[in-house]
Amino acid sequence: MAEARSLESGRINRLVALRHGRAGLWLDGGSDGEVLLPAREAPEEIAPGATLEVFVLRDSDGTWVATQKRPRAQVGEVALLKVVDVSGPGAFLDWGLSKDLLLPHGEQRRRPEVGEEVLVMVFRDAEGRVAASQRLDDFLTDELDEDEQLAPGQPLSLVVAHATDLGLKVVVNDRWWGLVYRDQVHRRIPRGTRVGGYLRRLREDGRLDVSLEPLGAARLDDIGERIYARLVAAGGVLPFGDKSDPEAIKAEFQVSKSAFRQAIGGLYRQRRIVLGPHEIRLPDA
């Protein structure tokens, strides 16, 4: 007989509805027992046996509580969260739920101030309580282990940590540190923003160089489709062409002039646009 699964505190769980009660909807928490989805959130039309996706936490008295609200980050994820209070046990962060997330003193890099935004990892402490930590190096590594595989061009989830002399230091898939080189950054991306990216190169030391754009032909196809969509939205004419100023192109499309020229060249060869020195247009514009 298979062992009943346990709940993942601080994460989205898929749970089966058991019954409605005065307090709300009771859900099957497997080996952890029943979990209450409070009446204010419990859909009356949910029948026993139906499956719901809920975020699960332990209450202050140790009981399990579920919510259909989604936090800004789950356990194992990095996010930029605002400090809403600083008191005895530490700082409290707004993570989108009614109960704020604790950033304990021992997990702070320095004492934050109310209103400040801090980049944190959401984790479970030794006692199973969900909390935040600014000590990202305790959770992230600079390089892949030998048994971990990533391929160039592979899609990634990136969170911008901070700018460096080389470019942008980013959190990759909430597990590793990576770097987007300065010449690959063509738009301003605020700290804490989660964006899609791609593995550009796995260095010999195991560290990750990443890109904000697809690699090779896929990158040019992506840029070309974005330009074409802008062209259609603009009524069929855009004042940018082969002779346009590189900085103007970068400001408008967030790509280098070289990438822009290659992308519009591809659109031209497909006969989707007409090229001019300082403009591109749809064939029937």
matplotlib code that plots the C-alpha trace (Angstrom):
import matplotlib.pyplot as plt

x = [0.0, 1.4, 2.3, 0.1, 1.9, 2.6, 1.9, 4.5, 4.4, 4.9, 4.1, 1.1, -0.4, -3.1, -5.6, -8.8, -12.0, -13.5, -16.6, -18.0, -18.4, -19.3, -15.6, -15.1, -14.0, -12.0, -9.3, -7.3, -3.8, -2.7, -0.5, -0.8, -4.5, -7.2, -6.6, -9.1, -9.8, -11.7, -15.3, -14.5, -12.4, -14.2, -16.2, -19.6, -19.8, -16.8, -18.0, -16.3, -13.7, -12.8, -9.1, -8.0, -4.7, -4.1, -1.2, -0.6, 1.0, 1.0, -0.9, 0.7, -0.9, 0.6, -2.6, -2.6, -4.4, -5.0, -5.6, -6.4, -4.4, -1.0, 2.1, 4.7, 7.1, 6.9, 9.5, 12.5, 11.9, 13.7, 11.7, 12.0, 9.7, 8.9, 9.5, 6.3, 7.4, 10.5, 10.0, 11.2, 11.8, 13.0, 11.5, 8.1, 7.7, 4.6, 4.4, 0.8, -0.9, -2.8, 0.0, 3.4, 6.5, 9.2, 12.8, 14.5, 17.5, 19.8, 18.9, 19.4, 22.5, 21.9, 18.9, 16.4, 14.0, 10.3, 9.5, 12.8, 12.7, 14.9, 15.9, 15.2, 14.9, 11.7, 12.7, 11.6, 13.7, 14.8, 11.4, 9.5, 8.4, 8.3, 10.6, 12.8, 16.5, 18.8, 21.7, 21.2, 24.7, 23.4, 20.8, 22.4, 25.6, 28.0, 28.3, 26.5, 27.2, 28.7, 25.4, 23.4, 22.8, 22.0, 22.3, 23.1, 19.9, 17.9, 15.1, 15.7, 13.9, 16.0, 15.7, 17.8, 19.9, 22.2, 24.4, 28.1, 31.0, 30.5, 26.7, 23.8, 24.1, 21.0, 19.5, 19.0, 16.0, 16.1, 19.1, 22.3, 24.0, 24.5, 25.7, 24.2, 27.1, 26.7, 26.8, 23.8, 21.6, 19.7, 17.0, 16.7, 15.5, 14.8, 16.3, 14.1, 12.4, 11.7, 12.3, 12.8, 16.3, 18.5, 21.7, 24.4, 27.4, 28.4, 31.9, 34.7, 34.5, 30.8, 29.5, 26.6, 26.7, 23.1, 21.3, 18.0, 17.4, 17.2, 20.4, 21.3, 18.6, 15.9, 17.0, 16.7, 13.3, 12.1, 13.4, 11.9, 8.5, 8.6, 9.5, 6.8, 4.2, 5.3, 5.1, 1.5, 0.5, 2.0, -0.2, 2.4, 5.3, 8.2, 10.9, 13.8, 15.9, 19.3, 20.8, 19.1, 21.1, 22.2, 21.2, 17.7, 17.3, 18.4, 16.1, 13.1, 13.6, 16.1, 18.4, 21.7, 21.7, 23.4, 20.6, 18.0, 19.6, 19.7, 16.1, 14.7, 16.8, 15.1, 11.6, 12.6, 13.7, 10.3, 8.7, 6.9, 8.4, 9.8, 13.1, 14.2, 17.3, 15.4, 12.1, 10.5, 7.0, 4.4, 4.2, 0.7, 1.3]
y = [0.0, 3.4, 5.8, 8.9, 11.9, 14.8, 18.5, 21.0, 23.9, 27.3, 25.9, 25.4, 21.9, 20.0, 18.7, 16.8, 18.4, 16.3, 18.2, 21.6, 22.7, 25.9, 26.9, 26.3, 23.6, 20.7, 19.2, 16.0, 16.7, 13.0, 12.0, 15.5, 15.1, 17.5, 21.1, 24.0, 26.4, 29.1, 29.8, 33.3, 31.6, 28.2, 27.9, 26.5, 24.8, 22.6, 19.0, 16.4, 14.6, 17.7, 18.9, 22.4, 24.2, 25.9, 27.5, 25.8, 27.0, 26.1, 28.5, 29.9, 27.1, 24.5, 23.7, 23.6, 26.3, 26.7, 29.8, 30.3, 33.5, 33.3, 34.7, 36.6, 33.8, 30.2, 28.2, 27.7, 30.9, 34.3, 37.6, 41.3, 42.0, 45.2, 45.6, 46.6, 46.4, 45.9, 44.6, 42.0, 38.9, 40.7, 42.4, 41.6, 41.5, 41.9, 38.8, 39.1, 37.2, 38.5, 37.3, 39.0, 36.9, 37.0, 37.9, 36.9, 38.8, 35.9, 35.9, 39.6, 41.1, 44.3, 45.8, 46.9, 49.8, 50.0, 50.7, 49.2, 46.4, 43.4, 40.4, 37.2, 33.5, 32.0, 28.8, 26.5, 26.7, 23.7, 23.7, 23.7, 27.4, 29.4, 32.5, 34.7, 35.1, 37.7, 35.3, 34.1, 32.5, 29.9, 28.7, 29.4, 28.2, 29.7, 26.5, 23.4, 20.0, 17.4, 15.5, 18.6, 19.2, 22.4, 22.9, 26.2, 27.8, 26.2, 28.5, 29.7, 31.8, 34.7, 37.2, 40.3, 40.7, 43.7, 45.4, 44.7, 46.1, 43.1, 43.3, 41.9, 39.3, 37.1, 34.2, 31.3, 29.0, 30.0, 27.7, 29.2, 32.5, 33.6, 36.6, 38.6, 40.5, 44.2, 44.1, 41.7, 44.1, 46.5, 47.7, 48.7, 45.8, 46.8, 44.8, 41.9, 41.6, 38.0, 37.5, 34.7, 34.0, 31.4, 29.7, 31.3, 29.3, 26.9, 27.9, 25.4, 26.3, 25.3, 28.9, 30.2, 32.9, 33.7, 35.8, 37.7, 36.7, 33.3, 32.3, 32.2, 32.0, 31.6, 35.0, 36.7, 35.1, 36.4, 39.9, 39.9, 39.0, 41.7, 44.3, 43.0, 43.3, 46.9, 47.7, 46.4, 48.3, 51.5, 51.3, 49.8, 52.3, 52.7, 55.4, 53.0, 51.5, 50.3, 53.8, 54.7, 55.7, 52.7, 54.4, 55.2, 51.6, 50.4, 52.8, 51.7, 48.0, 47.1, 45.4, 46.2, 47.7, 44.6, 42.4, 44.8, 44.8, 41.0, 40.7, 43.1, 41.4, 38.2, 39.9, 41.4, 38.0, 36.6, 39.6, 40.7, 44.2, 46.9, 48.4, 52.0, 53.7, 55.3, 53.3, 50.0, 49.5, 46.8, 46.0, 47.5, 50.5]
z = [0.0, -1.0, 1.8, 2.0, 0.7, 3.1, 2.5, 1.2, 3.5, 1.8, -1.6, -3.9, -3.3, -5.2, -2.7, -2.9, -1.3, 1.5, 2.8, 3.5, 7.1, 9.0, 9.1, 5.4, 3.0, 4.4, 2.2, 2.2, 3.5, 3.2, 6.1, 7.6, 8.1, 7.1, 5.9, 6.2, 3.4, 5.2, 4.3, 2.9, 0.2, -0.2, -3.4, -2.6, -6.0, -5.2, -4.7, -2.6, -4.7, -6.7, -6.8, -5.9, -6.1, -2.8, -1.0, 2.3, 5.6, 9.3, 11.5, 14.7, 16.7, 14.3, 12.4, 8.6, 6.7, 3.0, 0.8, -2.8, -2.8, -4.5, -2.7, -4.6, -3.9, -2.7, -0.7, -3.0, -4.9, -4.9, -4.9, -4.2, -1.3, 0.6, 4.3, 6.1, 9.7, 11.8, 15.3, 17.9, 15.9, 12.7, 9.7, 8.2, 4.4, 2.2, 0.1, -1.0, 1.8, 4.9, 7.2, 6.4, 5.9, 8.6, 7.8, 11.0, 12.4, 11.7, 8.0, 7.4, 5.7, 7.6, 9.4, 6.8, 7.0, 6.6, 2.9, 1.7, -0.8, -0.1, -2.4, -0.4, -0.7, 0.8, 2.8, 5.6, 8.7, 10.9, 12.6, 9.3, 9.6, 6.4, 6.5, 4.3, 4.0, 2.5, 2.6, -0.9, -1.1, 1.5, -1.1, -4.5, -6.1, -8.6, -10.7, -11.7, -10.1, -12.4, -12.6, -13.6, -17.2, -19.1, -22.8, -24.7, -25.8, -23.0, -21.6, -18.1, -15.4, -14.3, -11.4, -11.6, -8.5, -9.2, -11.8, -11.9, -13.9, -16.3, -16.6, -14.6, -11.9, -12.0, -10.1, -12.5, -12.0, -8.3, -7.9, -9.4, -10.0, -13.6, -15.5, -18.4, -20.0, -20.4, -24.2, -24.1, -22.1, -24.4, -21.9, -18.3, -16.1, -12.5, -9.6, -8.6, -12.0, -13.1, -16.8, -19.2, -20.4, -22.2, -21.4, -23.6, -22.4, -19.7, -18.8, -18.1, -14.4, -14.4, -14.2, -16.2, -18.9, -19.8, -22.4, -22.4, -26.0, -27.8, -29.4, -33.1, -35.7, -33.0, -31.6, -34.9, -35.6, -32.2, -32.9, -36.4, -35.1, -32.5, -35.1, -37.4, -34.7, -33.9, -37.7, -37.9, -34.7, -36.2, -39.3, -41.6, -41.4, -38.9, -39.1, -38.7, -41.4, -42.4, -42.0, -38.7, -35.6, -33.5, -30.2, -31.6, -32.6, -29.2, -27.4, -29.6, -29.9, -27.1, -29.6, -31.2, -34.7, -36.0, -34.7, -36.0, -39.5, -39.6, -38.4, -40.9, -43.6, -42.7, -43.0, -46.3, -47.7, -46.7, -48.6, -45.5, -45.5, -47.8, -46.8, -47.0, -45.7, -42.8, -42.7, -43.1, -44.3, -45.1, -48.8, -49.1, -46.8]

ax = plt.figure().add_subplot(projection="3d")
ax.plot(x, y, z, "-o")
ax.set_aspect("equal")
plt.show()
